[in-house]
Amino acid sequence: MLKNYQNSMESSSAAKMKNDKAWRNVSEEIKRIFRRSVLQLQEKGTMKPPQAKKFLCSALEDELDFALGKQTPAFLKKCVCYIRKISNFDRHAKLPEMAKYMDIVIAEDRVMRNQEAYERLLKVRDEFIPTVVASSNLRVYSSVTHCDMKLGYSQEVESHYVEGLCKQFYEDMVDIIQATVQQNFDTETDPLYDEILQHLSLCKNFSSFYDYKSETLDLVQEYLLPSKESRMSPLVVYGGPCTGKTLLLAEVAKQAYTWLQTEMGPETDPVVIVRFVGSSEFATNLRTLLQSICEQIAINYRCLIHFLPNKIQEMRELLVNLLGEPSFHRPLVIILDALEQLSEADEARKLWWLPAHLPRTVRIVVSTLPNKHGILQKLRCLIHDEGRYVELVQRDRKACSQILKQQLLGLKRKVTSGQQIYVNEALAKCTLPMFVNLIYQEVVHWRSHKDVDDKSLCSTVHESIEQLFYSVENKLGQRFVFRSLGYITMANVGLTEVELEDILSLDNSVLGDIMVSSNLKNPLRISYDLVARLKEELEGYLLERQVHNATLMMWANRHLQLIAQKLYLSNEEDVHQMHSLLAEYFLGAWSGGRKKIFHCDNNHFASLNISQHKNPHSQQPSHKEASAEKYSYDRQTPEQPWVFQCNLLEPDIFFVNHRKMTELLYHLTRSGRMDDLMYGVIMNFSWLYTMIKIGQFEKALTDIDVAYNYSQEKELKFLATTLRSIKIKVMKNPASLSAELQQRLLPVVTSLPKLQHLLLECDKDGPKYCSIVPLHSSMDVTYSPERLPLCSSYMQIVEILPTLAPNIVLVALEDGSVSTWDVESRQLLRQIDTAHSVVLGIRLTSDEKYLVVATTKNTLLIYDNHKSCLLSEVDIKNSKHCGITGGVAFINGFTLSSHHALAWLEASKDVNVIDLLYGWPLYLFHCWYEVTCVQCSPDGMYAFCGQYLNTTSIFHLGTGDKLATVTSEFSGGFVKSILVLDTIHQMVMIDNEGSLSVWNTKEITNPRLMEDYDCRGDENEVVGIELSEDQRSILICKDKSIEVLDTKLWKMAEKFKAKHAERFVAAVLSKNGQSIVASMENTSSIFRQWAVHGQPD
């Protein structure tokens, strides 16, 4: 009968109908016989009711029981059941279309409803569903459909029902999704929950592939069980690559709870903490690793952590203290896999943080490679008991052959004796667990008649992985596998199945290769079954892990990742294109019905088919192929907002699009899409607000710095500086972000035009969170400054000195008076009269004890600043050999140290040194050339005397000895200024043209030249120099430009140029070093302000 039925498939329609009817009769008879047999076996007791139910149950009953029968009430809240009754159905049973909607039987040429099937259906409706509803809140909808009296169940009736069902289903799904996500809102913002979930999902996956049972597992079990020892130490599992350390520790984590409960009784409630180091950002950095472990211990043992320490040493102390919380009823097991994957930060690889001695109720199991970063050697220095070390070694060939045989028997397969010879040869070369598994993946597909040779199996793990990938390519298509595995490998943290399907649907090269015989139509997508088959082929090698409530595909180990990179990401052009496509996907560039161009081959345009396979390793397409016709198709990719909101009326209740947060910036930078990076991420208000709202302010600043490093756009540096200045405000109240940004960015938008995009977004999205919108920026308001009259008559100010008190200043006038003013209260506090001497300048010592005044009489007047009384008057003279001829020389300059005053005359080679305490001259420092400037070291021990020909001499202020003399190679000018960076033992000479030389003064008698910065020839005279308080920046103000130098790298950090008709006359750094205030010559605006790392305001 079966033979005739199959042969009739190509026969005439009449014969086919006859055989079809005959076969149906026979098949129904077979079903009846089978059913009677099962019932008889059940009556005799040979077959138990549960077994009989499997054979008597219909597919519908089985599916409903699986979906609803054994689920928790929480799960059933997310389910919906639709029950539908079709009235007068029996009347129309004879219509052929009715067979699609009801079970029918044909008896004596009569078509009627299958009564037995109908009764079973009624039982499901009237008994099973009500039982489930009674124990849960399952949603159930009932409806009645009335058939057309003439046409029965017509297409119109069905369309009407389907349309109503779809609307109801959509509303139910939206309702369920909103209810579910609101319940998960707390976990959404809990990084610890997500971190634990990631490692548990990895543990579940890794343990499922632990097939190679060994005595090592028994040794670890023995270690975990209670011991009489008073103190314990960690257990170390070590072994080479691919020896199965990760799988072993995953199995230990899975079994530990059961082992301890079995040994200590059911009332025992062990706590098991597992971390796969290197698998996540938190588990790679020591600080975050210890923090997450401490928090998990504290939650499990209900300990209150008042605050998390900032110092890593204190974090380690917190861990040690928390290890004292476990008890015999609640023991603690901590499992740390792959210590060699720790980053170098905080000297993590020195293992100083790992407790060497543990309480009796605590166990720590760690694993490592034996020869990576010296981890194992450091462990041996920390843990001296050799019994605490377990080595995973390769098994012998016979054991591996037996394991392989058992695996094959599990699938009722085996290899022939001839094939076994080549299997043994391969195992003789390598017996690593991963290698054995890869051999199994190959030989499981062998047929007994397959001819194999010595090239059928590889001899190393890496070669076997390559062979595995090639076999998948042969099954699923080279281009599809090439791009699929490439995308998974290059993703920042992995891809979901749906994301991979969407991305491949955007990849024209993949579509062009797999859609050979399919007509192009909207939407244009690949079939999901290809992704499902890829996962099936790579089961055990492509794992899943939970990251921010998304199930991501990732490689099981780094060897698979390395081979995938070698095979699929070696071509730079392909990699750039793939990163760009991933960036487009996470930008949502092709969502919302936006169509993407598809390239069709001209030869097949008529049929709208793509029939040419493309080799992923081939060269670029020819000119003929490149000029193919272009058509656009909807790829149905999803929107990619930064956040998902449940209710637009509650903007603060949202869920972050973590996938976009994690992947977009990564792929934009690697594909060089700077405009998308600038405007799609960094200048996107929604991104900034979301990052601040979820507590990722520092991460946002890091991302902006990354973007700046790639693009060098000064707007980004200015934005980062602005955000740092408002950090406290916006962290406390994120809703104020829009107002704060607009207030600070509006005044500079003309100079930094690319900030306009962010300002427009602030204006559009800011009111969603805050109703305050700045109409005028406080930085952009013109006003008249307050004026403080210093005397009754018009008098020129010689100098103004600030003091340690921000409201107190000292002012020297040309009439010889020096006044101390409180500028807030506008009061004169004290005044000094210098006997009508013309004042050249005034100086205060750092402690403000002494005030020194230089006069045109070539004298220094030393005053007690607080009492305003004259202590000493010292004449400044030249030596007889100073070389000055003719005329009168005035004091050219003077400076102070903590205990000395140093002064020199015009065109003089001598520097007078005066003791401030006693008011008498100590020595004359004799220099080689005319002195131009003098600077003392902050500790008051040394004086640095700058001279012509770019020469500097160093003197000891305590002894008067000359210690050294250095000359810059830019010896054409003179030393304009000397800066002493005492924190790093450096001295900086800056000449009149702005050229700079840096000397290492650690050995003060023999300074070494470190850096030269040549600015000669730009016809740009230096007018002012300043060192920032933190000594990290040097400001050099020239008449045509302002330069800011970074003292760490000795490179120009910023440069601001004056406009064509403008000249700078002075510039100073703000106290925090973040901005510059400069005065311009011949301009109506006296002051202009710059933001360091930005552009002029």
Buried (B, 14 or more C-beta within 10 A) or exposed (E): EEEEBEEBEEEEEEEBEBBEEBBEEEEEEEEEEEEEEBBEBBEEEEBEEEEBBEBBBEEEBEEBBEBBEEBEEEEBBBBBBEEEEBEEBEEBBEBEEBEEBBBBBEEEEEBEBBEEBBEBBEEBBEEBBEEBBEEBEBBEEEEEBEBEEEEBBBEEBBEEBEEEBEEBEEEBEEEBEEEEBBEEEEEBEBBBBBBBBBBBBBBBBBBBBBBBEBEBBEEBBEBBBBEEEEEBBBBBBBBBEBBBBBBBBBBBBBBBBEBBBEEBEEEBBBBBBBBBBBBBEBBBBBBBBBBBBBBBBBBBBEBEBEEEBEEBEEBBEBBEEBBEBBBEEBBBBBBBBBBBBBBEEBEBBBBBBBBBEBBBBBBBBBBBBBEBBEBBEBBEEBBEEEEBBBEBEBBEBEBBBEBBBEBBEEEEBBBEEEBBEBBEBBBEEBBBBBBBBBBBBBBEEBEEEEEBEEEBBBBBBBBBBBBBBEBBBEEBBBBBBBBBBBBBBBBBBBBBBBBBBBBBBBBBBBBBBBBEEEEBEEEBBBEEEBBEBBBEBBEBBBBBBBBBBBEBBBBBBEBBBBBBBBBBBEEEEBBEBBBBBBBBBBBBBBBEEEBBEBBBBEEBEEEEBBEEEBEBEEEEBEEEEEEBEEBEBBBBBEEBBBBEBBEEEEBEBBBBBBBBBBBBBBBBBBBBBBEBBBBBBBBBBBBBBBBBBBEBBEEBBEBBEBBBEBBEBBBBBBBBBBBBBBBEEBEEBBBBBBBBBBBBBBBBBEBBEBBBBBBEBBEEBBEBBBEEEBEEBEEEEEEEEEEEEEEEEEEEEBBEBEEEEEEBBBBBBEBBBBBBBBEEEEEEEEEBEBEEBBBBBBBBBEEBBBBBBBBEBBBBBBBEBEEBEBBBBBEBBBEEEBEBEEEEBBBBBBBBBBBBBBBBBBBBBBBBBBBBEEBEBBBBBBBBBBBBBBBBBBEBBBBBBBBBBBBBBBBBBEEEEBBBBBBBEBEBBBBBBBBBBEEEBBBBBBBBBBBBBBBBBEEBEEBEEEBEBBBEEEEBEBBBBBBBEEBBBBBBBBBBBBBBBEBEEBEEBBEBBBEEEBBBBEBBBBEEBBBBEBBBEEBEEEEBBBBBBBBBB
